């Protein structure tokens, strides 16, 4: 029964010891501006923790080397005293009322954090809108470039067709000019008239010759 009681008290001391270690570690990870425990209070608790740990380690080693029929070094009264002293200092700091200045500071910090989050979200939205505008501008420029290209292609095609049509007309005119020859006006020769007159003359001569004897 004595051994069981000793083990129970020893376990309580170890439990209080572990809670104190966790509390001090939590305070150490908090910035100084968010601490409302004084440096003296924290130093006193840390010193008490160290002395309790040293006492536990020393008495535990001495107890292990004793025979069972010898009075224990790790006494119940001593363990109760050590545990109560450590609990009193730990719970005083844990239950210490939060001062108003700390609440105000904490509220300001939370508000600043909230505002920074809102500003970050607004900046992100603004950046997203700017990216959308840039994409739209690029799309419009691309569309205008395509239209200009199509217009240029169309004008080039029309110019080629017009030039081709002009070349065809010129070729047709040249061929027409080469194919047309001036009509030759036939020249009338008075050979037949001369031929017809000659017999008349001859006939007239015959008449004249016939008239001569009559005279």
C-alpha positions in Angstrom: 0.0 0.0 0.0 2.9 2.3 0.8 4.5 1.6 -2.5 1.2 2.2 -4.3 0.7 5.5 -2.5 4.3 6.6 -3.3 3.8 5.7 -7.0 0.5 7.7 -7.0 2.1 10.9 -5.6 5.2 10.5 -7.8 2.9 10.3 -10.8 1.1 13.5 -9.7 4.4 15.4 -9.4 5.5 14.2 -12.8 2.1 15.3 -14.3 2.4 18.8 -12.8 6.0 18.9 -14.0 5.0 18.1 -17.6 2.2 20.7 -17.6 4.6 23.4 -16.4 7.1 22.5 -19.2 4.3 22.8 -21.8 3.1 26.1 -20.4 6.6 27.7 -20.5 7.1 26.3 -24.0 3.9 28.0 -25.2 4.9 31.3 -23.6 8.3 31.1 -25.2 6.7 30.7 -28.7 4.6 33.9 -28.1 6.0 37.3 -29.1 6.8 39.7 -26.2 4.1 42.1 -27.2 1.5 39.4 -26.8 2.7 38.4 -23.3 0.8 39.7 -20.3 2.8 37.6 -17.8 5.8 39.5 -16.3 9.3 38.3 -16.8 9.7 37.9 -13.0 6.7 35.6 -12.9 8.0 33.4 -15.7 11.5 33.3 -14.2 10.2 32.2 -10.8 8.1 29.4 -12.4 11.1 28.2 -14.4 13.4 28.1 -11.4 10.8 26.1 -9.4 10.5 23.7 -12.3 14.3 23.2 -12.4 14.6 22.6 -8.7 11.7 20.1 -8.8 13.2 18.2 -11.7 16.6 18.1 -9.9 15.0 16.8 -6.7 13.0 14.1 -8.6 16.1 12.9 -10.5 18.2 12.7 -7.3 15.7 11.0 -5.1 14.6 8.5 -7.8 18.3 7.4 -8.2 18.7 7.1 -4.4 15.5 5.2 -4.1 16.6 2.6 -6.7 19.7 1.7 -4.7 18.0 1.1 -1.4 16.9 -2.2 0.0 13.3 -2.9 0.5 13.6 -3.1 4.3 15.2 0.4 4.4 13.1 3.6 4.8 12.4 5.2 1.4 14.2 8.4 0.4 11.3 9.5 -1.7 8.8 10.3 1.0 5.1 11.1 0.6 5.3 14.4 2.5 8.1 15.7 0.3 6.3 14.8 -2.9 3.1 16.5 -1.8 5.0 19.6 -0.9 6.9 19.7 -4.2 3.7 19.1 -6.2 1.7 21.8 -4.3 4.4 24.4 -4.8 4.7 23.8 -8.5 0.9 23.6 -9.0 0.4 26.9 -7.1 2.8 28.8 -9.3 1.6 27.2 -12.5 -2.1 27.7 -11.9 -1.5 31.3 -10.8 -0.1 32.2 -14.2 -2.6 30.0 -16.1 -5.6 31.6 -14.4 -4.2 35.1 -14.3 -6.8 37.5 -15.7 -6.2 38.9 -19.1 -5.6 42.7 -18.8 -7.7 45.1 -20.9 -4.7 46.5 -22.8 -3.9 43.0 -23.9 -7.4 42.5 -25.2 -7.3 45.9 -27.0 -4.0 45.0 -28.6 -5.2 41.6 -29.6 -8.3 43.1 -31.2 -6.2 45.6 -33.1 -4.0 42.9 -34.4 -6.9 40.8 -35.4 -8.5 43.8 -37.2 -5.2 44.5 -39.0 -4.9 40.9 -40.0 -8.5 41.0 -41.3 -7.8 44.2 -43.3 -4.7 42.8 -44.8 -6.5 39.7 -45.8 -9.3 41.8 -47.5 -6.7 44.0 -49.2 -4.8 40.9 -50.4 -8.1 39.5 -51.9 -8.9 42.8 -53.5 -5.5 43.0 -55.0 -5.8 39.5 -56.3 -9.2 40.3 -57.9 -7.8 43.5 -59.4 -4.8 41.6 -60.8 -7.2 39.0 -62.2 -9.3 41.7 -63.9 -6.2 43.3 -65.4 -5.2 39.9 -66.8 -8.6 39.5 -68.3 -8.4 43.0 -69.9 -5.0 42.1 -71.2 -6.3 38.9 -72.7 -9.2 40.7 -74.2 -7.0 43.3 -75.7 -4.7 40.6 -77.2 -7.8 38.8 -78.6 -9.0 42.1 -80.2 -5.6 42.9 -81.6 -5.4 39.4 -83.0 -8.9 39.8 -84.5 -8.0 43.1 -86.1 -4.8 41.7 -87.4 -6.8 38.8 -89.0 -9.3 41.3 -90.5 -6.5 43.5 -91.9 -4.9 40.4 -93.3 -8.1 39.2 -94.9 -8.7 42.7 -96.2 -5.2 42.9 -97.6 -5.6 39.4 -99.2 -8.9 40.5 -100.7 -7.5 43.7 -102.1 -4.5 41.8 -103.4 -6.8 39.2 -105.0 -9.0 42.0 -106.5 -5.9 43.8 -107.9 -4.6 40.5 -109.4 -8.0 39.9 -111.0 -8.2 43.4 -112.3 -4.7 43.2 -113.7 -5.5 39.8 -115.3 -8.6 41.3 -116.8 -6.7 44.2 -118.2 -4.0 41.9 -119.6 -6.7 39.8 -121.3 -8.3 42.9 -122.9 -4.9 44.1 -124.1 -4.1 40.7 -125.5 -7.5 40.5 -127.2 -7.0 44.0 -128.8 -3.5 43.1 -130.0 -4.7 39.9 -131.5 -7.6 41.7 -133.1 -5.3 44.4 -134.5 -3.0 41.7 -136.0 -5.9 39.8 -137.5 -7.5 42.7 -139.3 -6.0 43.6 -142.8 -7.0 46.7 -144.8 -9.5 45.9 -147.7 -7.8 46.4 -151.1 -9.8 48.5 -153.4 -9.8 46.9 -156.9 -8.4 49.2 -159.5 -10.5 49.4 -162.7 -8.6 49.2 -165.9 -10.1 50.6 -169.1 -8.8 47.7 -171.2 -12.2 46.5 -172.1 -13.4 49.9 -173.2 -10.4 50.3 -175.3 -11.0 46.9 -176.8 -14.6 47.8 -177.5 -13.7 51.1 -179.1 -11.2 49.6 -181.4 -13.8 47.6 -183.4 -15.9 50.7 -183.6 -13.0 52.6 -185.1 -12.3 49.7 -187.4 -16.0 49.6 -188.4 -16.0 53.3 -189.0 -13.0 52.9 -191.2 -14.8 50.4 -193.3 -17.7 52.6 -193.7 -15.5 55.4 -194.8 -13.7 53.2 -197.2 -17.0 52.1 -198.6 -18.2 55.6 -199.1 -15.1 56.7 -201.0 -16.0 55.0 -204.3 -19.4 56.3 -204.2 -18.0 59.7 -204.3 
